[in-house]
Amino acid sequence: MIEINGLSYRIDGTKILHDVTMRLESGGITALIGPNGAGKSTLLHCISGLETPERGTVRIDGLDPFAAPARDRARAVALLRQSPALVSRLSVRELVGFGRWPHHQGRPGAADRDAVDRALGAFALADLAGRSIATLSGGQRQRAFIAMTWAQETPWMLLDEPLNALDPRHARDLMARLHALSRDAARSIVIVLHDINAAAGWADRIVAMKAGRIVAQDACAALLTEDTLREVFDTPFELLEHRGRKVVVAR
Ligand SMILES: Nc1ncnc2c1ncn2[C@@H]1O[C@H](COP(=O)(O)OP(=O)(O)OP(=O)(O)O)[C@@H](O)[C@H]1O
């Protein structure tokens, strides 16, 4: 479980997160939704210890990300940032191999090479393994960064808009893989999504943020109501039902 208590974060005097308190249950997929600028990325950065909050505490299965050594933190939680830094001379295989660093600390073994091969296979990157990441298309590069995060094999994966740049097939494949991973490997996934229908189709739980605050959190089906979505996004939505699934249409 990730427990967040009274988390506040400020940049240059402007409050970005306001006293956020919540629990993220282990297992399954939790979608983090909310309008642009709501503080979703900032919250993920604080959870993963990338940013230090002004006040409040975070515990990742008991681990304090602000006090723990970087290696322990990197074995507890993997973060895919929205715009990951690009080291363009790296090959795809080398980039994915970076995900193994917390496990081998510079001396990769057979288990690390296997994990990289599995990640390359899982994201249809085997044919691109030797290519420089600078030469990839936007979607291919996004998949390489997701594979790197995946190869880190942490109990928690925090993914900030991983569907960016993915075509419909790869977006669906990614959500299906994350769903299977959360079931078969008992990994806990927190994913920022702007596509509410991806959340409706795959998430177990949804947390909705607005203006630096949590405004709703519940099981996916319970949270997705026209009233809640209108309140979160300040725009009307229509909720339809298709083959037992909710489909959300912005009006
Ligand atoms: N370095 C910074 N300096 C000033 N303001 C910042 C900085 N980083 C973030 N902010 C502000 O903090 C607020 C929250 O940003 P954040 O990126 O966390 O939102 P978000 O919910 O992830 O948005 P989006 O959906 O657009 O990615 C925004 O108003 C943003 O402009």
The ligand as a Tripos MOL2 file, in Angstrom:
@<TRIPOS>MOLECULE
LIG
   31    33     1     0     0
SMALL
NO_CHARGES

@<TRIPOS>ATOM
      1 N1          8.7440   23.9410  -12.4810 N.pl3     1 LIG1
      2 C1          7.5550   24.5210  -12.3590 C.ar      1 LIG1
      3 N2          7.4400   25.8590  -12.1630 N.ar      1 LIG1
      4 C2          6.2400   26.4460  -12.0210 C.ar      1 LIG1
      5 N3          5.0700   25.7960  -12.0300 N.ar      1 LIG1
      6 C3          5.1150   24.4570  -12.2160 C.ar      1 LIG1
      7 C4          6.3380   23.7610  -12.3890 C.ar      1 LIG1
      8 N4          6.0500   22.4340  -12.5420 N.ar      1 LIG1
      9 C5          4.7090   22.3340  -12.4940 C.ar      1 LIG1
     10 N5          4.1520   23.5530  -12.2850 N.ar      1 LIG1
     11 C6          2.7130   23.8430  -12.1680 C.3       1 LIG1
     12 O1          2.1500   22.9190  -11.2480 O.3       1 LIG1
     13 C7          0.8210   22.6020  -11.6170 C.3       1 LIG1
     14 C8          0.6720   21.0900  -11.6630 C.3       1 LIG1
     15 O2          1.4600   20.5840  -12.7270 O.3       1 LIG1
     16 P1          1.4840   19.0340  -13.0640 P.3       1 LIG1
     17 O3          2.4490   18.8510  -14.2020 O.co2     1 LIG1
     18 O4          1.7140   18.2650  -11.8400 O.co2     1 LIG1
     19 O5         -0.0260   18.8000  -13.5740 O.3       1 LIG1
     20 P2         -0.6670   17.5730  -14.3370 P.3       1 LIG1
     21 O6         -1.9730   17.2740  -13.6500 O.co2     1 LIG1
     22 O7          0.3000   16.4590  -14.4510 O.co2     1 LIG1
     23 O8         -0.9630   18.2280  -15.7600 O.3       1 LIG1
     24 P3         -1.0140   17.6380  -17.2630 P.3       1 LIG1
     25 O9         -2.2640   16.8050  -17.3720 O.co2     1 LIG1
     26 O10        -1.1180   18.8850  -18.1060 O.co2     1 LIG1
     27 O11         0.2460   16.8640  -17.5230 O.co2     1 LIG1
     28 C9          0.5760   23.2840  -12.9690 C.3       1 LIG1
     29 O12        -0.1600   24.4560  -12.7560 O.3       1 LIG1
     30 C10         1.9760   23.6060  -13.4600 C.3       1 LIG1
     31 O13         1.9850   24.7470  -14.2890 O.3       1 LIG1
@<TRIPOS>BOND
     1     1     2 1
     2     2     3 ar
     3     2     7 ar
     4     3     4 ar
     5     4     5 ar
     6     5     6 ar
     7     6     7 ar
     8     6    10 ar
     9     7     8 ar
    10     8     9 ar
    11     9    10 ar
    12    10    11 1
    13    11    12 1
    14    11    30 1
    15    12    13 1
    16    13    14 1
    17    13    28 1
    18    14    15 1
    19    15    16 1
    20    16    17 2
    21    16    18 1
    22    16    19 1
    23    19    20 1
    24    20    21 2
    25    20    22 1
    26    20    23 1
    27    23    24 1
    28    24    25 2
    29    24    26 1
    30    24    27 1
    31    28    29 1
    32    28    30 1
    33    30    31 1
@<TRIPOS>SUBSTRUCTURE
     1 LIG1         1 GROUP 0 **** ****
